[in-house]
């Protein structure tokens, strides 16, 4: 009888004990305290010594020097490291890899491209980029990736995603690799105001956070010239006006001077690349407070690795002309004070190397703090997420990174991020 009674008690009490233990182990601490020797205040440009950041749930509740740590808090002591806000990349293609610039992309299915995005999202997050704006992906794969990250299915940065970029027929962002008999047209192709409005609205219907427009020709496409405009001002005004009316911002891929000016005058929020920007374009961008998102480091990697990724010769010839020219013109734009946000075009070169852009920006005339602000304060403003990311301040997401050394002295320290937190969870 006693044996039976004990067995019955075990039947009821052991699951309850296991549930209690499981709940106790799963419950996060009320407060997490992150300590580091230094913390960069990106607003002032000053280093805060003896830094303490208090986190509750996903958000920062306090940040400063020598703050008292509440009893029972989990303490993460980063020693002599420097804390910074999580970095933001405003021009990525997470679902693409460098070798996709050639004909190999033809053999990739949408499911395969999506899984490539999951891999690259992880690499990007591990590199310290806790937020990205993804501007152009086949089949709404970037939107699916964003949703999977938000649902916790795969690790990755916060994403603002565009879906397929809008393009004219045969322009940059339209497929020009297939023979005519296949009648292949990219999903974002739209000619004329009526079609452009329809595709803009369709992208928003399927979840686009931002509208990407190919306003000029490009480098990694056949049969077009990066210096020439694609959309007319009437078409651009229709696309951008509808995007704004429906609560979205718009970004324009624009290398050529005329395409830059047309997009700025039509009300675009950001110019991507800006390779052939001239004095008039610089003046207009400053007057309209239009953001420039240059992507300059990729010129080094792409030209050096063109053979390895089997970049088709016509595309390589364009790259050899456009990318060095871009550096000269971007340097002039920086000197003139055009508003600038950080972007890389990662996907044209390997994801995870995003921070190499910082060193190139400094070579072109930015100070280290200006380059860091481009990837924090400025990027959050362009996103419209100043209440969420970009600084280590009360109420923001606890998106933090730590590096060895002082990035204000050597911005290349950001190429080796040692520790990453996203939304209060340590991910590296």
C-alpha positions in Angstrom: 0.0 0.0 0.0 2.8 2.4 0.9 4.6 1.6 -2.4 1.4 2.4 -4.3 0.9 5.6 -2.4 4.4 6.7 -3.1 4.0 5.9 -6.7 0.8 7.9 -6.9 2.5 10.9 -5.2 5.4 10.8 -7.7 2.9 10.7 -10.5 1.5 14.0 -9.4 4.4 15.8 -7.8 7.3 15.1 -10.1 5.8 16.9 -13.2 4.9 19.8 -10.9 8.5 20.0 -9.7 9.8 19.8 -13.2 7.5 22.5 -14.3 8.6 24.7 -11.4 12.2 24.2 -12.1 11.7 24.8 -15.8 9.9 28.0 -15.2 12.6 29.2 -12.7 15.4 28.5 -15.2 13.5 30.1 -18.1 12.6 33.3 -16.2 15.0 36.1 -17.2 16.4 38.4 -14.5 14.5 41.5 -13.8 17.5 43.7 -14.8 20.7 43.0 -16.7 23.6 45.3 -16.0 26.3 45.6 -18.7 29.6 47.1 -17.5 32.5 48.3 -19.7 35.5 50.5 -19.3 34.1 52.9 -21.9 30.9 53.8 -23.7 30.6 56.0 -26.8 28.0 58.7 -26.6 27.4 59.1 -30.3 25.5 62.4 -29.9 28.4 64.3 -28.1 31.2 62.2 -29.5 32.6 61.7 -26.0 33.7 58.5 -24.3 32.0 57.8 -21.0 34.3 55.9 -18.6 33.2 53.3 -16.1 30.1 52.7 -18.1 27.0 50.9 -16.9 23.9 50.1 -19.0 20.8 48.7 -17.3 18.4 46.7 -19.4 14.9 45.4 -18.6 13.4 43.1 -21.1 14.2 44.5 -24.6 14.8 48.1 -23.5 17.4 50.2 -21.9 16.3 51.6 -18.6 19.5 53.6 -17.6 22.9 54.3 -19.0 25.8 56.3 -17.6 29.0 56.4 -15.6 29.2 54.4 -12.4 25.5 53.7 -12.0 24.4 51.7 -9.0 23.5 48.1 -10.0 20.2 46.9 -8.5 20.3 43.8 -6.2 19.7 40.6 -8.0 20.6 42.0 -11.4 22.5 39.8 -13.8 25.9 41.5 -14.4 27.8 41.2 -17.7 31.3 42.6 -17.2 33.0 43.4 -20.5 36.2 44.6 -18.8 38.3 47.0 -20.8 36.0 47.0 -23.9 34.2 50.0 -25.4 30.4 49.9 -25.7 28.6 51.4 -28.7 25.0 51.3 -30.0 24.3 48.5 -32.4 25.3 49.5 -35.9 22.9 50.2 -38.8 23.5 49.4 -42.5 21.1 51.2 -44.7 21.9 49.4 -48.0 22.1 45.6 -47.9 20.9 42.7 -50.0 20.8 39.9 -47.4 19.3 37.3 -49.8 22.2 37.8 -52.3 25.9 36.7 -52.4 28.7 38.1 -54.5 28.7 35.2 -57.0 25.1 36.1 -57.8 26.3 39.0 -59.9 26.9 36.6 -62.7 24.9 33.9 -64.5 24.9 31.5 -61.5 21.9 33.3 -60.1 19.8 31.8 -62.9 20.1 28.4 -61.2 18.9 29.6 -57.8 15.3 29.1 -56.7 13.3 31.4 -54.5 13.5 28.9 -51.6 17.3 28.7 -52.0 17.6 32.5 -52.1 15.6 32.7 -48.9 17.9 30.3 -47.1 20.9 32.3 -48.3 19.3 35.3 -46.6 19.0 33.4 -43.3 22.7 32.6 -43.5 23.6 36.2 -44.3 21.3 37.6 -41.6 23.2 35.7 -39.0 26.6 36.9 -40.4 25.4 40.5 -40.4 24.2 40.3 -36.8 27.4 38.7 -35.6 29.3 41.6 -37.3 27.6 44.0 -35.0 24.9 45.3 -37.3 21.7 44.9 -35.3 19.6 46.8 -37.8 19.6 46.9 -41.6 17.5 48.4 -44.5 17.4 45.7 -47.2 16.8 47.4 -50.6 15.9 45.0 -53.4 15.2 41.2 -53.3 13.6 38.7 -55.6 10.2 37.3 -54.8 9.7 39.2 -51.6 12.4 37.0 -50.0 13.6 39.9 -47.9 10.2 40.5 -46.4 9.8 36.7 -45.6 13.3 36.9 -44.0 12.3 40.0 -41.9 9.2 38.2 -40.7 11.1 35.1 -39.8 13.6 37.2 -37.8 10.8 39.1 -36.0 9.1 35.8 -35.1 12.3 34.4 -33.7 12.7 31.6 -36.2 16.1 32.7 -37.4 18.8 35.0 -35.9 19.3 38.3 -37.7 19.2 42.1 -37.4 16.0 44.2 -37.3 15.0 44.8 -40.9 13.3 47.4 -43.0 12.7 45.6 -46.3 11.7 46.8 -49.8 10.7 43.7 -51.7 11.4 43.9 -55.5 13.0 47.2 -56.7 11.0 49.2 -59.2 12.7 49.4 -62.7 11.9 50.3 -66.3 11.9 47.5 -68.8 15.4 46.5 -69.6 16.9 48.8 -67.0 19.0 48.2 -63.9 16.9 46.0 -61.6 15.2 44.2 -64.6 16.6 40.8 -65.6 18.8 41.2 -68.7 20.6 37.8 -68.5 18.0 35.6 -70.4 17.5 35.4 -74.1 14.4 37.2 -75.5 12.5 34.0 -76.2 12.3 33.3 -72.4 10.3 36.5 -71.9 11.7 37.0 -68.4 10.8 40.3 -66.7 11.7 41.1 -63.1 8.8 41.4 -60.7 9.4 45.1 -60.0 9.3 46.3 -63.6 6.9 49.2 -64.1 6.7 51.5 -67.1 4.6 54.7 -67.0 2.8 56.3 -64.1 -0.1 53.8 -63.9 2.1 50.8 -63.8 4.5 52.4 -61.3 1.7 53.2 -58.9 0.4 49.6 -59.2 3.7 48.1 -58.4 4.4 50.5 -55.6 1.0 49.6 -54.0 1.6 45.9 -54.7 4.9 46.0 -52.8 3.2 47.7 -49.9 0.4 45.1 -50.0 3.0 42.4 -49.6 4.8 44.0 -46.7 7.3 46.5 -48.0 8.6 49.0 -45.4 10.4 51.1 -48.0 10.1 51.6 -51.7 13.3 51.0 -53.7 13.5 52.7 -57.2 16.2 52.2 -59.8 16.4 55.8 -61.0 19.5 55.2 -63.2 21.4 52.4 -64.9 23.8 50.3 -62.8 27.0 48.5 -62.7 25.9 44.8 -62.3 23.5 44.7 -65.1 23.8 44.3 -68.9 23.0 46.9 -71.5 22.5 50.0 -69.4 24.7 53.0 -68.5 25.0 54.0 -64.9 25.2 57.7 -66.0 21.8 57.7 -67.6 18.4 58.2 -65.9 15.7 55.6 -66.1 12.5 57.0 -64.8 11.0 60.4 -65.8 10.4 63.0 -63.1 6.6 62.4 -63.6 7.0 58.7 -62.9 9.3 59.4 -59.9 6.9 61.9 -58.4 4.1 59.4 -58.7 6.0 56.6 -57.0 7.5 58.7 -54.2 4.2 60.6 -53.6 2.3 57.3 -53.2 4.9 55.8 -51.0 4.8 58.9 -48.7 1.0 59.0 -48.7 1.0 55.3 -47.6 3.5 55.9 -44.9 6.6 54.6 -46.5 9.9 56.2 -47.4 11.6 55.8 -50.8 15.2 55.1 -51.8 16.6 55.7 -55.2 19.5 53.7 -56.7 21.1 56.5 -58.6 24.7 56.7 -60.0 24.2 59.4 -62.7 24.0 63.1 -62.1 20.7 63.6 -63.9 19.0 60.7 -62.2 20.1 62.0 -58.8 18.7 65.4 -59.5 15.4 64.1 -60.9 14.9 61.9 -57.8 15.8 64.7 -55.4 13.4 67.1 -57.1 10.7 64.4 -57.0 11.1 64.2 -53.2 13.2 61.0 -52.7 14.3 60.3 -49.1 17.7 58.9 -50.0 20.1 58.6 -52.9 21.9 55.2 -53.0 25.5 55.2 -54.4 25.6 58.7 -55.9 28.7 57.8 -58.0 28.4 60.7 -60.5 27.0 63.4 -58.2 28.1 66.9 -59.3 28.0 70.3 -57.8 24.4 70.9 -58.8 23.4 67.6 -57.3 25.3 68.3 -54.1 23.5 71.7 -53.8 20.1 70.2 -54.4 20.6 67.4 -51.8 21.7 69.9 -49.2 18.7 72.2 -50.0 16.2 69.3 -49.8 18.0 67.6 -46.9 18.1 64.4 -49.0 20.3 61.6 -47.5 23.2 60.2 -49.4 24.0 56.5 -48.8 27.3 55.9 -50.5 28.6 52.4 -50.9 32.3 52.8 -51.6 34.3 50.0 -50.0 32.8 47.4 -52.4 34.9 48.9 -55.2 38.0 47.4 -53.6 36.5 43.9 -53.0 34.6 43.5 -56.2 37.5 44.4 -58.6 40.0 42.3 -56.6 37.7 39.3 -56.6 36.0 39.6 -60.0 37.7 36.5 -61.4 36.9 34.4 -58.3 33.2 35.1 -58.5 33.2 34.8 -62.3 31.9 38.4 -62.8 31.1 38.7 -66.5 33.6 40.9 -68.4 31.1 43.7 -69.4 30.2 44.2 -65.8 33.8 44.2 -64.6 34.6 46.9 -67.2 31.8 49.1 -65.9 33.0 48.5 -62.3 36.5 49.6 -63.2 35.2 52.9 -64.5 32.3 53.7 -62.1 33.7 52.7 -58.7 36.9 54.7 -58.7 35.0 57.7 -60.0 32.5 57.3 -57.2 35.2 57.8 -54.6 36.2 61.2 -56.0 32.7 62.4 -56.1 31.6 61.1 -52.7 34.7 62.8 -51.2 33.4 66.1 -52.6 30.0 65.4 -51.3 31.4 64.7 -47.8 33.4 67.9 -47.9 30.4 69.9 -48.9 28.3 68.5 -46.0 25.7 66.5 -47.8 23.7 64.5 -45.1 25.1 61.0 -45.1 23.9 57.7 -43.8 26.0 54.5 -43.7 25.4 51.8 -46.4 27.5 49.0 -47.9 25.7 47.1 -50.7 26.6 44.0 -48.8 25.7 41.1 -51.1 27.9 42.6 -53.8 30.7 41.7 -51.4 30.4 39.2 -48.6 28.1 39.8 -45.7 29.8 40.2 -42.4 32.5 42.6 -43.8 30.1 45.5 -43.6 32.3 47.5 -41.2 35.1 47.8 -43.7 33.0 50.7 -45.1 34.0 52.8 -42.0 37.7 52.9 -43.0 36.9 53.9 -46.6 34.6 56.8 -45.4 37.4 58.1 -43.2 39.8 57.9 -46.1 37.4 60.0 -48.1 37.3 62.8 -45.5 35.0 61.8 -42.6 36.2 61.8 -39.0 35.7 58.5 -37.1 32.8 60.0 -35.1 31.2 61.3 -38.3 31.4 57.8 -39.8 30.1 56.2 -36.7 27.2 58.7 -36.5 26.4 57.8 -40.1 25.8 54.2 -38.9 23.9 55.1 -35.8 22.2 58.6 -35.4 21.9 59.4 -39.0 20.8 55.9 -40.1 18.1 55.8 -37.4 16.8 59.2 -38.6 16.6 58.1 -42.2 14.8 54.9 -41.1 12.4 56.9 -39.0 13.3 54.8 -36.0 14.9 57.4 -33.7 12.7 56.2 -30.9 14.0 52.6 -31.3 17.7 52.4 -32.3 20.9 54.5 -33.0 21.9 55.5 -29.5 22.4 54.1 -26.0 19.6 55.9 -24.3 16.6 55.2 -22.0 13.7 53.7 -23.8 15.7 52.5 -26.9 16.1 48.8 -27.7 19.0 47.3 -25.9 21.0 46.8 -29.1 24.6 47.1 -28.1 28.1 46.1 -29.3 31.5 46.0 -27.7 34.9 46.3 -29.3 38.5 46.2 -28.0 40.3 49.6 -28.3 38.9 53.0 -29.0 37.1 53.4 -32.4 37.5 57.2 -32.2 41.2 56.6 -32.6 41.0 53.7 -35.0 37.7 53.2 -36.7 38.8 49.9 -38.0 38.3 48.4 -34.5 34.7 48.1 -35.7 35.7 45.4 -38.1 36.2 43.1 -35.1 33.2 43.3 -32.9 33.6 41.1 -29.9 30.2 41.1 -28.3 26.7 41.8 -29.5 23.3 42.2 -27.8 20.0 42.6 -29.6 16.9 43.5 -27.7 18.4 42.6 -24.4 19.6 39.1 -25.5 23.3 38.4 -26.0 23.7 37.0 -29.5 27.6 37.0 -29.6 
